[in-house]
């Protein structure tokens, strides 16, 4: 699995996770720490973190971690419906990347 955050100022570092199911603990440890560091470096203390409805995102411990650590956070109870305008990575950017990657040259992350 691959995770990438995007905002008006650019994108976060790419997070490549091992194969298998990503639970809330892995998501917090490997992804949210990257998002928090990037957001704080780029925006200081004036930014809002939003995610989609994936199970690791909506887990109660993930929600609590986000409330405790991000300067501002949109909780799962306040998420708007899925929208290409709010989630461009899900609706267009990943599709474009899949189409332009030279898959013959892709190797595992160990190489």
GUMI-24624 format. One record per atom (N, C-alpha, C, O): x, y, z; residue number from 1. Coordinates in steps of 0.1 Angstrom, whole numbers, padded with zeros to 4 digits. Atoms other than C-alpha are relative to their C-alpha. Layout:
NODE | X | Y | Z | NUM
...
END
This chain:
NODE | 0008 | -0012 | 0000 | 1
NODE | 0000 | 0000 | 0000 | 1
NODE | 0009 | 0012 | 0000 | 1
NODE | 0020 | 0012 | 0006 | 1
NODE | -0007 | -0012 | 0001 | 2
NODE | 0011 | 0035 | -0007 | 2
NODE | -0009 | 0011 | 0005 | 2
NODE | -0021 | 0012 | 0003 | 2
NODE | 0008 | -0012 | -0005 | 3
NODE | 0000 | 0067 | 0011 | 3
NODE | 0007 | 0013 | -0004 | 3
NODE | 0020 | 0013 | -0004 | 3
NODE | -0006 | -0013 | 0003 | 4
NODE | 0005 | 0103 | 0000 | 4
NODE | -0010 | 0010 | 0004 | 4
NODE | -0022 | 0009 | 0001 | 4
NODE | 0008 | -0011 | -0004 | 5
NODE | -0009 | 0135 | 0014 | 5
NODE | 0002 | 0011 | -0010 | 5
NODE | 0013 | 0013 | -0015 | 5
NODE | -0001 | -0011 | 0010 | 6
NODE | -0016 | 0165 | -0009 | 6
NODE | -0007 | 0012 | 0006 | 6
NODE | -0018 | 0011 | 0013 | 6
NODE | 0006 | -0012 | -0004 | 7
NODE | -0024 | 0201 | -0002 | 7
NODE | 0004 | 0011 | -0010 | 7
NODE | 0011 | 0008 | -0020 | 7
NODE | -0003 | -0011 | 0009 | 8
NODE | -0021 | 0235 | -0019 | 8
NODE | 0014 | 0003 | -0001 | 8
NODE | 0019 | 0010 | -0011 | 8
NODE | -0015 | -0003 | 0000 | 9
NODE | 0016 | 0237 | -0011 | 9
NODE | 0008 | -0011 | -0005 | 9
NODE | 0021 | -0009 | -0006 | 9
NODE | -0008 | 0011 | 0005 | 10
NODE | 0026 | 0204 | -0024 | 10
NODE | -0005 | -0014 | 0005 | 10
NODE | -0016 | -0015 | 0009 | 10
NODE | 0003 | 0013 | -0005 | 11
NODE | 0027 | 0167 | -0014 | 11
NODE | 0009 | -0004 | 0011 | 11
NODE | 0021 | 0001 | 0012 | 11
NODE | -0008 | 0006 | -0011 | 12
NODE | 0040 | 0148 | 0016 | 12
NODE | 0010 | -0010 | -0006 | 12
NODE | 0009 | -0013 | -0018 | 12
NODE | -0009 | 0011 | 0005 | 13
NODE | 0068 | 0123 | 0013 | 13
NODE | -0010 | -0013 | -0002 | 13
NODE | -0020 | -0014 | 0005 | 13
NODE | 0007 | 0012 | 0003 | 14
NODE | 0055 | 0090 | -0001 | 14
NODE | 0002 | -0010 | 0012 | 14
NODE | 0014 | -0012 | 0016 | 14
NODE | -0001 | 0010 | -0010 | 15
NODE | 0048 | 0063 | 0026 | 15
NODE | -0003 | -0013 | -0007 | 15
NODE | -0014 | -0015 | -0011 | 15
NODE | 0003 | 0014 | 0006 | 16
NODE | 0052 | 0027 | 0013 | 16
NODE | -0001 | -0009 | 0012 | 16
NODE | 0009 | -0011 | 0020 | 16
NODE | 0003 | 0010 | -0011 | 17
NODE | 0037 | 0001 | 0036 | 17
NODE | 0002 | -0014 | -0005 | 17
NODE | -0001 | -0017 | -0016 | 17
NODE | -0001 | 0014 | 0003 | 18
NODE | 0043 | -0036 | 0037 | 18
NODE | -0013 | -0005 | -0005 | 18
NODE | -0024 | 0000 | -0001 | 18
NODE | 0012 | 0006 | 0004 | 19
NODE | 0018 | -0058 | 0020 | 19
NODE | -0008 | -0005 | 0012 | 19
NODE | -0003 | -0008 | 0022 | 19
NODE | 0009 | 0005 | -0010 | 20
NODE | -0012 | -0069 | 0040 | 20
NODE | -0009 | 0011 | 0005 | 20
NODE | -0008 | 0023 | 0000 | 20
NODE | 0010 | -0010 | -0005 | 21
NODE | -0039 | -0051 | 0059 | 21
NODE | 0007 | 0010 | 0009 | 21
NODE | 0015 | 0006 | 0018 | 21
NODE | -0005 | -0011 | -0008 | 22
NODE | -0030 | -0018 | 0074 | 22
NODE | -0011 | 0003 | 0011 | 22
NODE | -0022 | 0007 | 0007 | 22
NODE | 0009 | -0003 | -0011 | 23
NODE | -0047 | -0015 | 0108 | 23
NODE | 0002 | 0014 | 0006 | 23
NODE | 0011 | 0021 | 0001 | 23
NODE | -0001 | -0013 | -0006 | 24
NODE | -0052 | 0016 | 0129 | 24
NODE | 0014 | 0003 | 0006 | 24
NODE | 0019 | 0014 | 0005 | 24
NODE | -0013 | -0002 | -0007 | 25
NODE | -0019 | 0011 | 0148 | 25
NODE | 0011 | 0003 | -0010 | 25
NODE | 0019 | 0012 | -0008 | 25
NODE | -0010 | -0003 | 0011 | 26
NODE | 0002 | 0009 | 0116 | 26
NODE | -0003 | 0013 | -0006 | 26
NODE | 0007 | 0021 | -0009 | 26
NODE | 0004 | -0013 | 0006 | 27
NODE | -0017 | 0038 | 0101 | 27
NODE | 0005 | 0012 | 0009 | 27
NODE | 0011 | 0022 | 0004 | 27
NODE | -0005 | -0011 | -0009 | 28
NODE | -0009 | 0060 | 0132 | 28
NODE | 0015 | 0001 | 0000 | 28
NODE | 0020 | 0012 | -0002 | 28
NODE | -0015 | 0000 | -0002 | 29
NODE | 0027 | 0049 | 0135 | 29
NODE | 0007 | 0004 | -0013 | 29
NODE | 0017 | 0012 | -0013 | 29
NODE | -0007 | -0002 | 0013 | 30
NODE | 0037 | 0050 | 0098 | 30
NODE | -0005 | 0012 | -0008 | 30
NODE | 0003 | 0018 | -0015 | 30
NODE | 0006 | -0010 | 0009 | 31
NODE | 0013 | 0075 | 0081 | 31
NODE | -0002 | 0013 | 0008 | 31
NODE | 0002 | 0024 | 0003 | 31
NODE | 0003 | -0012 | -0006 | 32
NODE | 0000 | 0100 | 0106 | 32
NODE | 0011 | 0008 | 0005 | 32
NODE | 0011 | 0020 | 0006 | 32
NODE | -0012 | -0008 | -0004 | 33
NODE | 0034 | 0109 | 0120 | 33
NODE | 0006 | 0007 | -0012 | 33
NODE | 0011 | 0018 | -0010 | 33
NODE | -0005 | -0006 | 0011 | 34
NODE | 0045 | 0117 | 0085 | 34
NODE | -0009 | 0012 | -0004 | 34
NODE | -0004 | 0023 | -0006 | 34
NODE | 0009 | -0011 | 0003 | 35
NODE | 0014 | 0138 | 0079 | 35
NODE | 0001 | 0012 | 0010 | 35
NODE | 0001 | 0023 | 0006 | 35
NODE | -0001 | -0011 | -0011 | 36
NODE | 0018 | 0157 | 0112 | 36
NODE | 0013 | 0008 | -0002 | 36
NODE | 0013 | 0020 | -0001 | 36
NODE | -0013 | -0006 | 0001 | 37
NODE | 0055 | 0164 | 0106 | 37
NODE | 0000 | 0009 | -0013 | 37
NODE | 0004 | 0021 | -0012 | 37
NODE | 0001 | -0008 | 0012 | 38
NODE | 0049 | 0177 | 0070 | 38
NODE | -0009 | 0012 | 0002 | 38
NODE | -0005 | 0023 | -0001 | 38
NODE | 0009 | -0012 | -0002 | 39
NODE | 0019 | 0198 | 0080 | 39
NODE | 0006 | 0010 | 0009 | 39
NODE | 0004 | 0022 | 0006 | 39
NODE | -0006 | -0010 | -0009 | 40
NODE | 0037 | 0214 | 0108 | 40
NODE | 0012 | 0008 | -0006 | 40
NODE | 0013 | 0020 | -0004 | 40
NODE | -0011 | -0006 | 0007 | 41
NODE | 0068 | 0221 | 0087 | 41
NODE | -0005 | 0010 | -0010 | 41
NODE | 0000 | 0021 | -0012 | 41
NODE | 0005 | -0008 | 0010 | 42
NODE | 0047 | 0236 | 0059 | 42
NODE | -0009 | 0012 | 0005 | 42
NODE | -0008 | 0023 | 0000 | 42
NODE | 0010 | -0010 | -0004 | 43
NODE | 0019 | 0254 | 0077 | 43
NODE | 0001 | 0005 | 0015 | 43
NODE | -0006 | 0014 | 0019 | 43
NODE | -0001 | -0004 | -0014 | 44
NODE | 0031 | 0258 | 0113 | 44
NODE | -0012 | -0006 | 0008 | 44
NODE | -0015 | -0018 | 0007 | 44
NODE | 0011 | 0005 | -0008 | 45
NODE | 0001 | 0255 | 0136 | 45
NODE | -0014 | 0004 | -0006 | 45
NODE | -0024 | 0003 | 0001 | 45
NODE | 0013 | -0004 | 0007 | 46
NODE | -0026 | 0267 | 0111 | 46
NODE | -0003 | -0008 | -0012 | 46
NODE | -0002 | -0004 | -0023 | 46
NODE | 0005 | 0009 | 0011 | 47
NODE | -0039 | 0238 | 0091 | 47
NODE | -0010 | -0011 | 0006 | 47
NODE | -0011 | -0013 | 0018 | 47
NODE | 0010 | 0009 | -0004 | 48
NODE | -0066 | 0212 | 0091 | 48
NODE | 0003 | -0013 | -0007 | 48
NODE | 0006 | -0014 | -0019 | 48
NODE | -0002 | 0014 | 0005 | 49
NODE | -0062 | 0174 | 0086 | 49
NODE | -0014 | -0006 | -0003 | 49
NODE | -0022 | -0006 | 0005 | 49
NODE | 0012 | 0007 | 0004 | 50
NODE | -0089 | 0155 | 0067 | 50
NODE | 0004 | -0013 | -0007 | 50
NODE | 0014 | -0014 | -0014 | 50
NODE | -0003 | 0013 | 0006 | 51
NODE | -0090 | 0119 | 0057 | 51
NODE | -0013 | -0006 | -0005 | 51
NODE | -0024 | 0000 | -0004 | 51
NODE | 0012 | 0006 | 0005 | 52
NODE | -0114 | 0095 | 0040 | 52
NODE | -0005 | -0010 | 0010 | 52
NODE | -0001 | -0011 | 0021 | 52
NODE | 0007 | 0009 | -0009 | 53
NODE | -0136 | 0068 | 0054 | 53
NODE | 0006 | -0014 | 0002 | 53
NODE | -0001 | -0024 | 0006 | 53
NODE | -0006 | 0014 | -0001 | 54
NODE | -0111 | 0038 | 0053 | 54
NODE | 0000 | -0004 | 0015 | 54
NODE | 0000 | 0005 | 0024 | 54
NODE | 0002 | 0005 | -0014 | 55
NODE | -0114 | 0016 | 0084 | 55
NODE | 0012 | 0005 | 0009 | 55
NODE | 0009 | 0009 | 0021 | 55
NODE | -0011 | -0005 | -0009 | 56
NODE | -0079 | 0026 | 0098 | 56
NODE | -0002 | 0015 | 0004 | 56
NODE | 0002 | 0019 | 0015 | 56
NODE | 0003 | -0015 | -0002 | 57
NODE | -0090 | 0063 | 0095 | 57
NODE | -0011 | 0002 | 0010 | 57
NODE | -0011 | 0011 | 0018 | 57
NODE | 0012 | -0003 | -0008 | 58
NODE | -0123 | 0059 | 0113 | 58
NODE | 0000 | -0008 | 0013 | 58
NODE | -0009 | -0006 | 0021 | 58
NODE | -0001 | 0008 | -0013 | 59
NODE | -0111 | 0036 | 0142 | 59
NODE | 0000 | 0011 | 0011 | 59
NODE | 0006 | 0022 | 0009 | 59
NODE | 0001 | -0010 | -0011 | 60
NODE | -0118 | 0053 | 0175 | 60
NODE | 0014 | 0004 | 0005 | 60
NODE | 0015 | 0016 | 0010 | 60
NODE | -0013 | -0004 | -0005 | 61
NODE | -0081 | 0053 | 0185 | 61
NODE | 0007 | 0009 | -0010 | 61
NODE | 0015 | 0018 | -0006 | 61
NODE | -0005 | -0009 | 0010 | 62
NODE | -0071 | 0069 | 0152 | 62
NODE | -0006 | 0014 | 0002 | 62
NODE | 0000 | 0024 | 0001 | 62
NODE | 0008 | -0013 | -0002 | 63
NODE | -0098 | 0096 | 0157 | 63
NODE | 0006 | 0007 | 0012 | 63
NODE | 0007 | 0019 | 0012 | 63
NODE | -0005 | -0006 | -0012 | 64
NODE | -0085 | 0102 | 0192 | 64
NODE | 0014 | 0006 | -0002 | 64
NODE | 0017 | 0017 | 0002 | 64
NODE | -0014 | -0004 | 0002 | 65
NODE | -0049 | 0104 | 0181 | 65
NODE | 0000 | 0013 | -0008 | 65
NODE | 0007 | 0023 | -0005 | 65
NODE | 0001 | -0012 | 0009 | 66
NODE | -0059 | 0130 | 0154 | 66
NODE | -0004 | 0012 | 0008 | 66
NODE | 0001 | 0023 | 0007 | 66
NODE | 0004 | -0011 | -0008 | 67
NODE | -0078 | 0151 | 0179 | 67
NODE | 0011 | 0005 | 0009 | 67
NODE | 0012 | 0017 | 0012 | 67
NODE | -0010 | -0003 | -0010 | 68
NODE | -0049 | 0150 | 0203 | 68
NODE | 0012 | 0007 | -0006 | 68
NODE | 0020 | 0014 | 0000 | 68
NODE | -0013 | -0004 | 0006 | 69
NODE | -0021 | 0158 | 0178 | 69
NODE | -0001 | 0010 | -0011 | 69
NODE | 0008 | 0019 | -0012 | 69
NODE | 0001 | -0010 | 0010 | 70
NODE | -0033 | 0178 | 0148 | 70
NODE | -0006 | 0013 | 0005 | 70
NODE | -0014 | 0013 | 0013 | 70
NODE | 0005 | -0014 | -0004 | 71
NODE | -0039 | 0216 | 0151 | 71
NODE | -0015 | 0001 | -0001 | 71
NODE | -0021 | 0007 | 0007 | 71
NODE | 0014 | 0000 | 0003 | 72
NODE | -0073 | 0211 | 0136 | 72
NODE | -0003 | -0013 | -0008 | 72
NODE | 0005 | -0017 | -0016 | 72
NODE | 0003 | 0013 | 0006 | 73
NODE | -0090 | 0179 | 0125 | 73
NODE | -0015 | -0001 | -0002 | 73
NODE | -0023 | 0003 | 0006 | 73
NODE | 0014 | 0003 | 0003 | 74
NODE | -0123 | 0170 | 0108 | 74
NODE | -0003 | -0014 | 0004 | 74
NODE | 0002 | -0023 | -0003 | 74
NODE | 0003 | 0014 | -0005 | 75
NODE | -0137 | 0140 | 0127 | 75
NODE | -0009 | -0007 | -0009 | 75
NODE | -0015 | -0001 | -0018 | 75
NODE | 0008 | 0009 | 0009 | 76
NODE | -0155 | 0111 | 0110 | 76
NODE | -0014 | 0004 | 0000 | 76
NODE | -0021 | 0002 | -0010 | 76
NODE | 0014 | -0004 | -0001 | 77
NODE | -0188 | 0125 | 0122 | 77
NODE | -0003 | 0012 | -0008 | 77
NODE | -0015 | 0015 | -0010 | 77
NODE | 0002 | -0013 | 0008 | 78
NODE | -0183 | 0157 | 0102 | 78
NODE | 0005 | -0001 | -0014 | 78
NODE | 0005 | 0009 | -0021 | 78
NODE | -0005 | 0001 | 0014 | 79
NODE | -0168 | 0143 | 0070 | 79
NODE | -0011 | 0002 | -0010 | 79
NODE | -0022 | -0003 | -0008 | 79
NODE | 0010 | -0001 | 0011 | 80
NODE | -0186 | 0154 | 0039 | 80
NODE | 0000 | -0013 | -0008 | 80
NODE | 0008 | -0021 | -0007 | 80
NODE | 0000 | 0012 | 0008 | 81
NODE | -0197 | 0128 | 0014 | 81
NODE | 0012 | -0001 | -0010 | 81
NODE | 0018 | 0010 | -0012 | 81
NODE | -0011 | 0001 | 0010 | 82
NODE | -0172 | 0115 | -0011 | 82
NODE | -0001 | 0010 | -0011 | 82
NODE | -0012 | 0011 | -0016 | 82
NODE | 0001 | -0010 | 0010 | 83
NODE | -0163 | 0141 | -0036 | 83
NODE | 0013 | 0002 | -0007 | 83
NODE | 0024 | 0002 | -0001 | 83
NODE | -0012 | -0002 | 0008 | 84
NODE | -0138 | 0145 | -0064 | 84
NODE | 0007 | 0013 | 0004 | 84
NODE | 0019 | 0015 | 0003 | 84
NODE | -0005 | -0013 | -0004 | 85
NODE | -0133 | 0181 | -0052 | 85
NODE | 0008 | -0001 | 0014 | 85
NODE | 0018 | 0006 | 0016 | 85
NODE | -0007 | 0002 | -0014 | 86
NODE | -0123 | 0170 | -0016 | 86
NODE | 0010 | -0011 | 0000 | 86
NODE | 0019 | -0010 | 0009 | 86
NODE | -0010 | 0011 | 0000 | 87
NODE | -0104 | 0139 | -0024 | 87
NODE | 0006 | -0003 | -0014 | 87
NODE | 0003 | -0013 | -0020 | 87
NODE | -0005 | 0002 | 0014 | 88
NODE | -0086 | 0144 | -0057 | 88
NODE | 0010 | -0011 | -0001 | 88
NODE | 0011 | -0017 | -0012 | 88
NODE | -0009 | 0012 | 0001 | 89
NODE | -0060 | 0117 | -0049 | 89
NODE | -0009 | -0013 | -0003 | 89
NODE | -0004 | -0021 | -0012 | 89
NODE | 0008 | 0012 | 0002 | 90
NODE | -0088 | 0091 | -0048 | 90
NODE | -0007 | 0000 | -0014 | 90
NODE | -0009 | -0011 | -0019 | 90
NODE | 0008 | 0000 | 0012 | 91
NODE | -0106 | 0103 | -0079 | 91
NODE | 0008 | 0003 | -0013 | 91
NODE | 0003 | 0000 | -0024 | 91
NODE | -0007 | -0002 | 0013 | 92
NODE | -0079 | 0113 | -0104 | 92
NODE | 0015 | -0002 | 0000 | 92
NODE | 0021 | -0007 | -0009 | 92
NODE | -0014 | 0000 | 0000 | 93
NODE | -0043 | 0115 | -0093 | 93
NODE | 0006 | -0014 | -0001 | 93
NODE | 0015 | -0017 | -0008 | 93
NODE | -0005 | 0014 | 0000 | 94
NODE | -0038 | 0078 | -0085 | 94
NODE | -0002 | -0006 | -0014 | 94
NODE | 0007 | -0014 | -0019 | 94
NODE | 0003 | 0005 | 0014 | 95
NODE | -0054 | 0069 | -0119 | 95
NODE | 0010 | 0005 | -0010 | 95
NODE | 0015 | -0003 | -0018 | 95
NODE | -0010 | -0006 | 0009 | 96
NODE | -0030 | 0092 | -0137 | 96
NODE | 0014 | -0007 | 0002 | 96
NODE | 0020 | -0010 | -0008 | 96
NODE | -0012 | 0007 | -0003 | 97
NODE | 0000 | 0077 | -0119 | 97
NODE | 0001 | -0014 | -0006 | 97
NODE | 0011 | -0018 | -0011 | 97
NODE | 0000 | 0014 | 0005 | 98
NODE | -0010 | 0042 | -0128 | 98
NODE | 0002 | 0000 | -0015 | 98
NODE | 0009 | -0009 | -0020 | 98
NODE | -0001 | -0001 | 0015 | 99
NODE | -0012 | 0052 | -0165 | 99
NODE | 0013 | 0004 | -0005 | 99
NODE | 0017 | 0000 | -0016 | 99
NODE | -0013 | -0005 | 0005 | 100
NODE | 0022 | 0069 | -0167 | 100
NODE | 0012 | -0008 | 0005 | 100
NODE | 0023 | -0006 | 0000 | 100
NODE | -0011 | 0007 | -0006 | 101
NODE | 0043 | 0045 | -0146 | 101
NODE | 0005 | -0011 | -0011 | 101
NODE | -0003 | -0017 | -0017 | 101
NODE | -0006 | 0010 | 0008 | 102
NODE | 0067 | 0023 | -0166 | 102
NODE | 0001 | -0013 | 0009 | 102
NODE | 0011 | -0015 | 0016 | 102
NODE | 0001 | 0011 | -0010 | 103
NODE | 0057 | -0009 | -0148 | 103
NODE | 0011 | -0011 | -0003 | 103
NODE | 0013 | -0019 | 0006 | 103
NODE | -0011 | 0009 | 0003 | 104
NODE | 0085 | -0029 | -0165 | 104
NODE | 0012 | 0003 | 0009 | 104
NODE | 0021 | -0006 | 0011 | 104
NODE | -0011 | -0004 | -0008 | 105
NODE | 0110 | -0010 | -0143 | 105
NODE | -0003 | 0000 | 0015 | 105
NODE | 0006 | 0003 | 0023 | 105
NODE | 0004 | 0000 | -0014 | 106
NODE | 0091 | -0012 | -0110 | 106
NODE | 0006 | -0013 | 0007 | 106
NODE | 0004 | -0024 | 0002 | 106
NODE | -0006 | 0011 | -0008 | 107
NODE | 0109 | -0033 | -0084 | 107
NODE | -0006 | 0001 | 0014 | 107
NODE | -0013 | 0011 | 0017 | 107
NODE | 0005 | 0000 | -0014 | 108
NODE | 0101 | -0041 | -0048 | 108
NODE | 0008 | 0012 | 0007 | 108
NODE | 0018 | 0017 | 0002 | 108
NODE | -0006 | -0011 | -0007 | 109
NODE | 0110 | -0014 | -0022 | 109
NODE | 0014 | -0004 | 0005 | 109
NODE | 0021 | 0005 | 0009 | 109
NODE | -0013 | 0004 | -0004 | 110
NODE | 0140 | -0035 | -0012 | 110
NODE | 0011 | 0002 | -0010 | 110
NODE | 0023 | 0002 | -0006 | 110
NODE | -0010 | -0002 | 0010 | 111
NODE | 0158 | -0029 | -0045 | 111
NODE | 0003 | 0014 | -0003 | 111
NODE | 0011 | 0017 | -0011 | 111
END
